[in-house]
Amino acid sequence: MTNYGLKISKQGYDVFDAEPKDLVFSSAYPCLKIIQLGKVSAVSSSEITFDNIVSFPLVILVFLYNSSTSRYEPVEASFDSTKLYLTGGEESGSYYYYFICYA
């Protein structure tokens, strides 16, 4: 059986002979598995129900696109075993981008 996978190197490095430290991603190494992702308005609060209830360890990544600064910034969010809670209260045109991952 042949080996196959995916490798992405940093700019300026040949993906075929790049050292692991020079790779952006390699399927040969353990990494987070994204099980759900999405985008919701950050103007009001939101509760996102997990599509699949999974056991821990979960890793939740949330980023805010702030329309007043046109920048992305990481956000601390609370969650339990079935839902992600986002507070809202941001300016019109702002969005949360969320990634629910299994470690």
C-alpha positions in Angstrom: 0.0 0.0 0.0 1.3 3.5 -0.8 1.7 6.3 1.6 -0.2 9.5 0.7 -1.1 12.7 2.5 -0.8 16.4 2.4 2.2 18.7 3.0 2.2 22.5 2.7 5.6 24.3 3.1 6.3 27.9 4.1 7.0 30.3 1.2 10.5 29.8 -0.2 10.8 26.1 0.9 10.5 23.1 -1.4 7.7 20.9 0.0 9.5 17.7 -1.0 12.6 18.2 1.1 11.5 20.9 3.7 12.3 20.1 7.4 9.2 19.7 9.6 9.8 23.2 11.1 9.5 24.7 7.6 6.1 23.2 7.0 2.8 25.0 7.5 0.9 21.7 7.6 1.6 18.0 7.2 -0.9 15.2 7.6 1.9 13.0 8.9 1.7 14.8 12.2 -1.1 15.0 14.7 -3.3 18.1 14.4 -6.7 19.4 15.3 -9.7 18.0 13.5 -12.3 20.7 12.6 -15.7 19.2 13.2 -17.7 22.3 12.7 -17.1 25.9 11.5 -19.2 28.9 10.8 -19.8 32.6 10.7 -22.4 34.5 12.7 -23.2 38.2 13.2 -21.4 39.7 16.2 -24.0 42.4 16.7 -26.2 40.3 19.1 -25.4 37.3 21.2 -25.5 33.8 19.7 -25.7 30.2 20.9 -24.3 27.7 18.4 -25.3 24.1 19.0 -22.7 21.6 18.1 -23.8 19.5 15.1 -22.3 16.4 16.7 -22.0 16.0 20.4 -18.4 14.8 20.9 -16.4 14.0 23.9 -13.7 16.3 25.2 -11.0 17.4 24.5 -12.6 20.2 22.4 -10.7 23.2 21.2 -12.8 26.2 20.3 -11.2 28.9 18.2 -13.2 32.2 17.7 -12.2 35.3 15.8 -14.0 38.6 15.5 -14.0 40.5 12.3 -14.3 44.1 13.6 -16.0 46.2 11.0 -14.8 49.5 12.5 -11.1 48.6 12.2 -11.4 46.0 9.4 -9.2 43.6 11.5 -9.5 40.1 12.8 -8.9 39.5 16.5 -9.1 36.4 18.6 -12.0 36.2 21.1 -12.4 34.3 24.3 -15.7 32.4 24.3 -17.5 30.1 26.7 -18.9 26.7 25.8 -20.2 23.5 27.4 -20.6 20.0 26.0 -23.3 21.0 23.5 -23.1 24.8 22.8 -20.8 27.7 22.1 -21.9 31.0 23.6 -20.9 34.3 21.9 -21.6 37.6 23.6 -22.3 40.0 20.7 -22.5 43.7 21.2 -20.2 44.6 18.3 -20.7 47.2 15.6 -23.0 46.5 12.6 -21.1 44.5 9.9 -19.0 42.7 12.5 -18.8 38.8 12.5 -17.6 36.0 14.6 -15.9 33.1 12.7 -15.8 30.0 14.8 -14.0 26.6 14.6 -15.0 23.7 16.8 -12.1 21.2 16.8 -11.3 17.9 18.4 -7.8 17.5 19.7 
